[in-house]
Amino acid sequence: MRILVSNDDGVHAEGIHALSEALRSCGEVIVVAPDRNRSGASHSLTLETPLRVSCIPQTGYHAVKGTPTDCVHLAVNELVRPEPDMVVAGINHGANLGDDVIYSGTVAAATEGRHLGYPSLAISLVGRTHFASAAHYAVQLVKGLMQFPLPANQILNVNVPDLPLDEIRGIKITRLGNRHRAESVIRAQDPRGQTIYWIGPPGLQQDAGEGTDFAAIEQGYVSITPLTIDMTAHGSLAGLGAWLEQQG
């Protein structure tokens, strides 16, 4: 088993170190990750500048001057030979719940892995302390995927409460919740008096009821949400056709 590990917090992040060390019990681990924090990069590719790769001497990790999706794409198509058997993204420093998956570079890295044909999962710690707890569940799920692969169009989005392992109550299979509209952009000035803008924090929970990923985390459970790669709204195809017919 050859496991490709990436993230969006960067090659030096605590989470990716905890994950890669834990996964060595499952097989050979190859780390290819951004050279800096690329949180919020979503599924972007770098198309107008070349990608540069360096090796971190202390760890042997590959640092890419690019996005999380760049990292997985480059690793699978060029850097990792033989090709990996699985892609694991994380451990993200903070939650990827509900609407977060739209923006998350960690989820995008796993999505790229699945798009390229490999079983993939994204794992996030809802906090910044108990990375060992998230690593424990990553190992458990990787071993499960080795024996029982998911359908070809799915990845797992996993969120782990920031708790000691013995305080986590178990695992729940969940759907994505969603947040209220994000808070306003923050306007400020730089030292030269020029106006600058900061993207504000995400909105508060809106749909966080029973069965959602938000609810599972709040109750002390690991949340596992299957995400589909095919974004077609299949249930709307017939209705959309009827709507077009009404337009004449």
C-alpha positions in Angstrom: 0.0 0.0 0.0 1.4 3.4 -1.1 -0.5 6.3 0.4 -0.2 9.9 -0.9 -0.7 12.5 1.8 -1.4 16.1 1.1 -3.2 19.1 2.8 -3.9 22.8 2.5 -2.2 24.0 5.7 1.2 23.5 4.2 4.1 21.0 4.3 5.2 22.2 7.8 1.8 21.9 9.5 1.5 19.8 12.6 -1.5 18.0 11.2 0.2 16.6 8.2 3.1 15.3 10.3 0.7 13.6 12.7 -1.2 12.0 9.8 1.8 10.8 7.9 3.5 9.3 10.9 0.3 7.4 11.9 -0.3 6.1 8.4 3.1 4.4 8.3 1.4 1.6 10.1 -0.7 1.0 6.9 2.1 1.2 4.3 4.5 3.5 2.5 3.7 7.2 2.9 4.6 9.9 0.4 3.9 13.5 1.4 3.4 16.1 -1.4 2.0 19.3 0.0 2.0 23.1 -0.5 5.1 24.9 0.6 2.9 27.3 2.6 -0.6 27.7 4.0 -3.1 27.5 1.1 -6.3 27.2 3.1 -9.4 28.2 1.1 -7.7 27.4 -2.2 -10.6 25.1 -3.1 -10.0 23.1 -6.3 -7.9 25.6 -8.1 -5.0 24.7 -10.4 -2.0 26.8 -11.2 -2.0 27.2 -15.0 -0.1 30.4 -15.8 3.1 29.8 -13.8 5.3 26.7 -13.5 5.2 24.6 -10.4 8.4 24.3 -8.4 9.1 21.4 -6.0 11.7 21.2 -3.3 12.5 18.4 -0.7 12.4 19.1 3.0 15.6 17.5 4.2 14.4 16.8 7.8 11.3 14.9 6.7 11.7 13.9 3.0 8.4 15.7 2.3 7.9 17.3 -1.1 7.0 21.0 -0.9 5.2 22.4 -4.0 4.8 26.1 -4.7 1.2 25.6 -5.7 -2.3 24.6 -4.5 -3.4 21.4 -2.8 -4.9 20.3 -6.1 -1.6 21.0 -7.9 0.1 18.8 -5.3 -2.1 15.7 -5.9 -2.2 16.2 -9.7 1.6 16.6 -9.9 2.2 13.7 -7.5 0.0 11.2 -9.3 1.1 12.2 -12.8 4.8 12.8 -12.3 6.4 12.6 -8.9 5.2 9.3 -7.3 6.3 6.1 -9.0 4.9 3.6 -8.8 1.6 5.5 -8.5 -0.1 5.6 -5.1 -3.0 3.3 -4.1 -4.8 5.9 -2.0 -5.0 9.7 -1.3 -5.5 11.0 2.2 -5.7 14.8 2.8 -5.2 16.4 6.2 -5.2 16.6 9.1 -6.7 20.0 8.6 -6.2 22.6 11.3 -9.9 23.3 11.9 -13.3 22.1 10.8 -14.5 21.4 7.3 -18.2 21.2 8.1 -21.2 22.1 5.9 -20.5 24.9 3.4 -16.7 24.7 4.3 -16.3 21.9 1.8 -16.9 24.3 -1.1 -13.8 26.3 -0.2 -11.6 23.7 1.5 -8.2 22.9 -0.1 -8.1 19.8 2.0 -11.4 18.5 0.6 -10.2 19.5 -2.9 -7.0 17.5 -2.5 -9.1 14.4 -1.7 -11.5 15.2 -4.5 -8.6 15.4 -7.0 -7.4 12.0 -5.8 -10.8 10.5 -6.4 -11.0 12.2 -9.8 -7.7 10.6 -10.8 -9.1 7.2 -9.8 -7.9 6.6 -6.2 -9.8 5.9 -3.0 -9.6 9.2 -1.1 -10.6 10.8 2.2 -10.2 14.2 3.8 -9.8 14.5 7.5 -10.1 17.6 9.7 -9.6 18.3 13.4 -12.3 20.7 14.8 -9.6 22.5 16.7 -5.8 22.6 17.0 -4.8 20.3 19.9 -5.7 16.6 19.7 -4.2 15.7 16.4 -3.5 12.2 17.7 -7.2 11.6 18.0 -7.8 12.5 14.3 -4.8 10.4 13.3 -6.2 7.4 15.1 -9.4 7.6 13.0 -7.5 8.2 9.8 -5.7 4.9 10.3 -9.0 3.1 11.0 -10.6 4.5 7.9 -7.7 3.9 5.6 -7.6 0.2 6.7 -11.3 0.1 6.0 -10.9 1.5 2.5 -8.1 -1.0 1.8 -10.6 -3.8 2.4 -13.8 -2.3 1.3 -13.3 0.5 -1.3 -16.0 3.1 -1.8 -17.9 3.6 -5.1 -15.8 5.3 -7.7 -17.6 8.7 -7.4 -17.3 9.2 -3.7 -14.9 10.5 -1.1 -15.2 10.6 2.7 -15.2 14.0 4.5 -14.2 13.3 8.1 -14.3 15.7 11.0 -13.0 14.8 14.5 -13.8 16.6 17.7 -10.9 18.2 19.4 -11.0 15.8 22.3 -8.7 13.2 23.8 -9.4 9.8 22.1 -11.1 8.3 25.2 -13.6 11.2 25.3 -14.8 10.8 21.7 -18.2 9.0 21.8 -17.9 7.2 18.5 -18.7 7.7 14.8 -21.8 9.0 13.1 -22.6 9.0 9.4 -23.9 12.4 8.6 -25.0 14.8 5.9 -23.6 18.3 5.4 -25.2 21.0 7.4 -24.9 24.7 6.3 -24.1 28.1 7.6 -25.8 31.5 7.6 -24.4 33.9 5.1 -20.8 34.8 5.9 -20.1 38.0 7.8 -19.2 41.2 6.0 -15.8 41.9 4.5 -13.5 43.7 6.9 -12.3 47.1 5.6 -9.0 48.5 6.8 -6.0 50.6 5.8 -2.4 49.5 5.2 0.5 51.6 6.6 0.5 53.8 3.5 -3.2 54.7 3.9 -4.4 52.5 1.1 -7.7 50.7 1.6 -7.4 46.9 2.0 -10.0 44.2 2.6 -10.0 41.0 4.6 -12.5 38.2 4.0 -14.5 37.9 7.3 -15.1 34.7 9.3 -17.6 32.1 8.1 -21.2 32.5 9.1 -22.7 30.8 12.1 -24.5 27.4 11.9 -27.9 27.6 10.2 -28.8 23.9 9.4 -27.2 22.1 12.3 -29.9 19.7 13.3 -29.8 16.0 14.1 -28.1 14.1 11.3 -25.8 16.9 10.2 -22.0 17.0 10.6 -22.4 20.0 12.9 -24.6 18.1 15.3 -22.3 15.1 15.4 -19.3 17.2 16.4 -21.4 19.1 19.0 -22.3 15.8 20.6 -18.7 14.5 20.7 -18.8 12.1 17.7 -16.6 11.8 14.7 -18.6 12.9 11.6 -18.2 11.0 8.3 -20.0 12.5 5.3 -19.8 10.8 1.9 -19.3 13.4 -0.8 -20.1 12.7 -4.5 -17.8 13.9 -7.2 -20.6 14.0 -9.8 -22.2 17.4 -9.1 -25.1 16.8 -11.5 -28.5 17.4 -9.8 -29.9 14.2 -11.2 -33.2 14.6 -9.5 -33.8 17.9 -11.3 -33.2 16.7 -14.9 -36.8 15.9 -15.7 -38.1 19.0 -14.0 -35.7 21.2 -15.8 -36.8 19.7 -19.1 -40.4 20.5 -18.3 -39.5 24.0 -17.3 -37.7 24.6 -20.6 -40.7 23.3 -22.5 -42.9 25.9 -20.7 -40.7 28.6 -22.0 -41.8 27.8 -25.5 
